[in-house]
Amino acid sequence: MNRTLPLLLLFVLFISAPLYAADMVPPFTFTDLAGKTYASDTLKGAPLVINVGAHW
C-alpha cells in the first residue's frame, strides 16, 4: 500500500502530460552537436524529449 500512491501519481503524470503540454510549447529552434538546425514546427507529431540541466 505504501508504494501504490507514488506509482499512481507517476502514472497520472505521464498519461496526462501529453494532453496539455503539446499545445503550450512556444516555437523554438536549436542546433545539434553536428551543426544541423531544427525548428519546432518541423518536429510536430514526433516524440521529443528536452533535457535542460546544468552540471555545477
Secondary structure, DSSP 4 states (H G I P E B T S, - for coil): -TTHHHHHHHHHHHHHHHHHHHHHPPP-EEE-TTS-EEEGGGGTTS----------
